[in-house]
Amino acid sequence: QVQLVESGGGLVQPGGSLRLSCATSRSIFRDYDMAWYRQAPGKQRELVAAITSGGSTNYADSVKGRFTISRDNLQNTVYPQMNSLKPEDTAVYYCAAKRVSSYNYDIWGQGTQVTVSS
């Protein structure tokens, strides 16, 4: 069973940066696409950034130019680097995974809180 463990959340001032990380329980990167979602209070969960097994990326319009997703296939870890953070980025951030052949992300981490506030 694949497990995802997020870390790196916390409180940051507007304009600041955070790097989250998502570690997997075993080497799955060859067969899995990875993504980060977030859910703010009272809102639906939304895709923030995704990276395929081959390294192709896509981003929500709201984070383009500010967030960068990357993966380390040796460390079995995926990272979103979040810069120029805004109060509206405040949310619980979730790491997700799916097999390359699957359509939906069906493996989820426990989530990590990111709060952007002065």
C-alpha positions in Angstrom: 0.0 0.0 0.0 1.4 3.4 -1.0 1.5 6.0 1.8 2.1 9.7 1.4 3.5 11.8 4.2 3.5 15.6 3.9 5.6 18.1 5.9 6.7 21.7 5.7 3.5 23.6 6.5 3.3 26.5 8.9 2.7 30.2 9.3 4.4 32.6 6.9 4.0 36.3 6.3 2.5 37.6 3.0 5.3 37.6 0.4 7.2 34.9 2.1 8.1 31.4 0.9 7.6 27.8 2.0 8.6 24.5 0.6 6.4 21.5 1.3 7.5 17.9 0.8 5.7 14.7 0.2 7.5 11.5 0.9 6.3 8.1 -0.3 6.6 4.8 1.4 8.3 3.2 -1.5 9.6 4.0 -4.9 6.6 4.6 -7.0 7.7 7.5 -9.2 8.2 5.4 -12.2 4.6 4.4 -12.3 2.8 7.3 -10.6 1.8 10.9 -11.3 1.9 13.2 -8.3 0.0 16.4 -7.4 -0.7 18.9 -4.7 -4.2 20.0 -3.9 -5.5 22.4 -1.3 -8.7 23.1 0.6 -9.5 26.4 2.2 -12.3 26.6 4.9 -15.7 26.6 3.2 -14.3 25.9 -0.3 -13.9 22.8 -2.4 -10.6 21.0 -2.8 -8.7 22.3 -5.8 -5.7 21.2 -7.8 -2.6 23.4 -7.2 0.1 21.7 -9.2 0.8 18.4 -10.8 3.8 16.6 -12.1 3.7 13.4 -14.3 6.0 10.5 -14.0 7.9 11.9 -16.9 8.3 15.3 -15.3 5.6 17.3 -17.2 4.0 19.9 -15.0 0.8 22.0 -14.8 -0.4 24.6 -12.4 -3.6 26.3 -11.3 -3.8 29.8 -12.8 -3.8 31.3 -9.3 -0.3 30.0 -8.6 1.4 30.2 -11.9 4.7 32.1 -11.7 4.8 31.7 -7.9 4.8 27.9 -7.2 7.1 25.3 -8.7 6.6 21.6 -8.3 9.5 19.1 -8.6 10.2 15.5 -7.8 13.3 13.7 -6.6 13.1 10.1 -7.9 16.0 9.0 -5.7 14.4 10.3 -2.5 10.9 9.3 -3.5 9.8 12.8 -2.7 7.8 15.6 -4.4 8.2 19.2 -3.5 6.2 22.3 -4.2 8.2 25.5 -3.7 5.8 28.3 -2.9 7.0 31.9 -3.3 5.3 35.2 -3.0 2.6 33.7 -0.8 -0.7 35.5 -0.4 -3.3 35.3 2.3 -5.6 33.5 -0.2 -3.1 30.7 -0.3 -4.1 29.8 3.2 -5.4 26.2 3.2 -4.7 22.6 4.1 -2.4 21.2 1.4 -2.7 17.6 0.4 -0.3 15.4 -1.6 -1.9 13.0 -4.0 -0.8 10.2 -6.3 -2.3 8.1 -9.0 -1.0 5.4 -11.4 -0.1 6.7 -14.8 -2.9 4.6 -16.3 -5.5 6.0 -13.9 -7.7 9.1 -14.4 -8.3 10.2 -10.8 -5.9 10.8 -8.0 -6.9 8.1 -5.5 -4.0 8.1 -2.9 -3.9 11.0 -0.4 -1.7 12.2 2.4 -3.0 13.5 5.7 -2.6 17.2 4.8 -0.5 20.0 6.1 -1.7 23.4 7.1 -0.3 26.5 5.4 -1.3 29.9 6.9 -0.3 33.1 5.3 -0.9 36.0 7.6 0.8 39.0 9.1 
